[in-house]
Amino acid sequence: MKENLLPAMVALMKHEGNFSNHPKDPGGMTNLGVTQRVWEEWVGHPVSEKEMRALTPAIVAPMYKKKYWDKVHGDDLPSGVDLAVFDFAVNSGPGRAAKMLQKVLGVTEDGAIGPQTLVKAVSIDSSKLIADYNAARLAFLQALPTWATFGNGWGRRVAEVTTEATNMTA
């Protein structure tokens, strides 16, 4: 829902945190959840570590809206479902987040949320959809080779997103 973009961004920033450059993170240099590659694509030129460290929530918000919220049709998803799908899109890519939603809904998994996906998403109980979606998300993350390194944080994040998203359905 349109009015949920700001609360979703605030929730996202709780999990994306500060600058990191963990050697086992395939995303590499990251700040506020934005990888160097994604930021360079967004701004259209190479960026330094100093530039990555200087990112703020206000600077990255337009990119998050366009590349993630809009890609997963956050404005059109039910309240709470929008947060769950947006958070997974940032964490694992909008295409994967969309396909996971489509899989859970039992519709064609093409990675592009369209009318069929939206009609189905609004026709079922949002709390159940959030629970099923985040259970599938957790199973996906547990199958990644980096689960041993990042699994505790990812598991906590999925649990917290599930709670916050479910609270948004009220």
GILINHU-V913945 format. One record per residue. N is the residue number from 0. PHI is phi in whole degrees, 0 to 359 (none if undefined). OMEGA is omega in degrees with one decimal (999 if undefined). Layout:
N:PHI:OMEGA / N:PHI:OMEGA
//
This chain:
0:none:-176.2 / 1:307:-176.5 / 2:289:-178.3 / 3:267:-178.6 / 4:301:-178.2 / 5:297:176.9 / 6:299:177.9 / 7:293:177.4 / 8:296:179.1 / 9:298:178.3 / 10:298:179.8 / 11:300:-176.7 / 12:295:175.3 / 13:297:-175.9 / 14:262:-174.9 / 15:274:169.4 / 16:56:-168.7 / 17:258:-179.1 / 18:296:172.6 / 19:210:175.8 / 20:211:-176.0 / 21:289:-177.5 / 22:298:-180.0 / 23:265:179.3 / 24:274:-179.5 / 25:296:177.5 / 26:284:179.6 / 27:71:-177.6 / 28:300:-173.7 / 29:217:171.0 / 30:219:-178.4 / 31:56:179.8 / 32:83:-178.4 / 33:261:177.6 / 34:283:179.2 / 35:301:-179.9 / 36:299:-179.9 / 37:295:-178.9 / 38:293:177.6 / 39:297:176.4 / 40:297:-178.2 / 41:294:-175.8 / 42:271:174.8 / 43:81:177.2 / 44:199:177.0 / 45:299:177.9 / 46:233:-179.1 / 47:271:174.3 / 48:299:178.5 / 49:301:178.7 / 50:294:178.3 / 51:296:179.8 / 52:294:-176.9 / 53:277:-179.8 / 54:297:176.8 / 55:232:175.8 / 56:306:-179.9 / 57:295:180.0 / 58:289:-174.7 / 59:272:-176.5 / 60:305:179.5 / 61:299:178.2 / 62:293:178.5 / 63:300:179.6 / 64:297:-174.4 / 65:288:-172.9 / 66:278:-175.1 / 67:235:-178.1 / 68:301:-178.7 / 69:293:-178.8 / 70:297:-180.0 / 71:262:178.3 / 72:56:179.3 / 73:306:179.8 / 74:295:-173.8 / 75:257:-179.3 / 76:278:177.2 / 77:299:179.0 / 78:303:-177.8 / 79:94:175.3 / 80:296:178.8 / 81:302:179.1 / 82:296:-177.3 / 83:300:-177.9 / 84:288:178.0 / 85:300:-178.4 / 86:298:178.3 / 87:291:178.0 / 88:299:178.8 / 89:293:-176.1 / 90:287:-171.6 / 91:225:178.3 / 92:104:-178.0 / 93:294:178.6 / 94:295:178.9 / 95:295:179.4 / 96:297:179.4 / 97:294:179.3 / 98:298:178.7 / 99:296:177.3 / 100:299:-179.8 / 101:297:178.4 / 102:297:-179.5 / 103:297:-180.0 / 104:280:-178.9 / 105:76:176.9 / 106:248:-179.1 / 107:304:-178.2 / 108:268:179.7 / 109:250:177.4 / 110:79:178.6 / 111:236:-179.2 / 112:289:-179.0 / 113:229:-175.0 / 114:304:-178.1 / 115:298:179.9 / 116:295:-177.4 / 117:294:178.7 / 118:300:-179.8 / 119:293:-177.4 / 120:297:-178.7 / 121:275:-175.6 / 122:266:-178.4 / 123:239:-179.0 / 124:298:-175.9 / 125:296:-179.8 / 126:297:177.7 / 127:293:178.7 / 128:299:178.6 / 129:299:180.0 / 130:298:-179.4 / 131:294:-179.5 / 132:297:-177.9 / 133:287:172.5 / 134:294:177.4 / 135:293:177.3 / 136:299:-179.6 / 137:298:177.9 / 138:299:176.7 / 139:300:-178.2 / 140:297:-179.5 / 141:295:179.8 / 142:275:-179.0 / 143:284:179.4 / 144:295:179.7 / 145:269:179.9 / 146:301:-178.5 / 147:300:-178.6 / 148:276:-170.9 / 149:248:-172.1 / 150:302:-179.4 / 151:300:179.1 / 152:293:179.1 / 153:296:179.7 / 154:299:177.6 / 155:297:-179.7 / 156:299:-179.2 / 157:298:178.9 / 158:297:-179.6 / 159:292:177.4 / 160:295:178.3 / 161:301:179.7 / 162:297:-177.8 / 163:296:179.7 / 164:295:178.9 / 165:296:177.6 / 166:298:179.8 / 167:289:-178.5 / 168:282:-176.0 / 169:293:999
//
